[in-house]
Amino acid sequence: MRVYIVMMLQFIIWSGYTLIEWLSKHDQLLFKVIMFFVFFYLAFIIGNKITNSFRKTLFITTLSLVVYTSIHYTMARYIH
């Protein structure tokens, strides 16, 4: 159940990142990369507090990022 909670919280974090990135579309690439790492760190810290396992948290965070990105780009292709 903890893995499910972490995945849902991280999907919320990735959705927030997508919104912030959309709002800052005129920013330089360096600032967008820094912002990505801040959100990744935030997702990792929240996941680590819930699971109490570094390896499991790293796997879940990477998995949630891959799943969210694939869904995001798949849906963007059908909308545009």
C-alpha positions as CSV (number, residue, x, y, z in Angstrom):
1,M,0.0,0.0,0.0
2,R,2.9,2.4,0.7
3,V,4.2,1.9,-2.9
4,Y,0.7,2.9,-4.2
5,I,0.7,6.0,-2.0
6,V,4.2,7.1,-3.1
7,M,3.2,6.6,-6.8
8,M,0.1,8.8,-6.4
9,L,2.0,11.5,-4.6
10,Q,4.7,11.5,-7.2
11,F,2.2,11.7,-10.0
12,I,0.9,14.8,-8.3
13,I,4.4,16.2,-8.1
14,W,5.1,15.5,-11.8
15,S,1.8,17.1,-12.7
16,G,2.9,20.2,-10.7
17,Y,6.2,20.2,-12.5
18,T,4.4,20.0,-15.9
19,L,2.3,23.0,-14.9
20,I,5.3,25.0,-13.7
21,E,7.2,24.2,-16.9
22,W,4.2,25.3,-19.0
23,L,4.0,28.6,-17.1
24,S,7.8,29.2,-17.6
25,K,7.9,28.4,-21.3
26,H,10.2,31.4,-22.0
27,D,12.8,30.5,-19.4
28,Q,16.3,29.3,-20.4
29,L,17.0,25.5,-20.6
30,L,19.4,25.7,-17.6
31,F,16.6,26.9,-15.3
32,K,14.2,24.2,-16.5
33,V,16.9,21.5,-15.8
34,I,17.5,22.9,-12.3
35,M,13.7,23.0,-11.7
36,F,13.5,19.4,-12.8
37,F,16.1,18.3,-10.3
38,V,14.4,20.2,-7.6
39,F,11.1,18.4,-8.3
40,F,12.9,15.1,-8.6
41,Y,14.6,15.6,-5.2
42,L,11.2,16.6,-3.7
43,A,9.6,13.4,-5.1
44,F,12.5,11.3,-3.8
45,I,12.5,12.8,-0.3
46,I,8.7,12.3,0.1
47,G,9.0,8.8,-1.2
48,N,11.9,8.0,1.0
49,K,10.0,9.3,4.1
50,I,7.1,6.9,3.4
51,T,9.0,3.8,2.3
52,N,12.1,4.1,4.4
53,S,14.2,2.4,1.7
54,F,16.6,4.2,-0.5
55,R,16.7,1.5,-3.3
56,K,12.9,1.1,-3.3
57,T,12.4,4.9,-3.4
58,L,14.8,5.3,-6.3
59,F,13.1,2.6,-8.2
60,I,9.6,4.0,-7.6
61,T,10.6,7.5,-8.4
62,T,12.2,6.5,-11.7
63,L,9.2,4.3,-12.5
64,S,6.7,7.0,-11.8
65,L,8.7,9.5,-13.9
66,V,8.8,7.1,-16.8
67,V,5.1,6.2,-16.6
68,Y,4.1,9.9,-16.2
69,T,6.3,11.0,-19.1
70,S,5.0,8.3,-21.4
71,I,1.4,9.1,-20.6
72,H,2.0,12.8,-20.9
73,Y,3.6,12.5,-24.4
74,T,1.1,9.9,-25.6
75,M,-1.9,12.2,-24.6
76,A,-0.1,15.3,-26.0
77,R,0.2,13.5,-29.4
78,Y,-3.5,12.8,-29.5
79,I,-4.6,16.3,-28.4
80,H,-2.5,18.2,-30.9
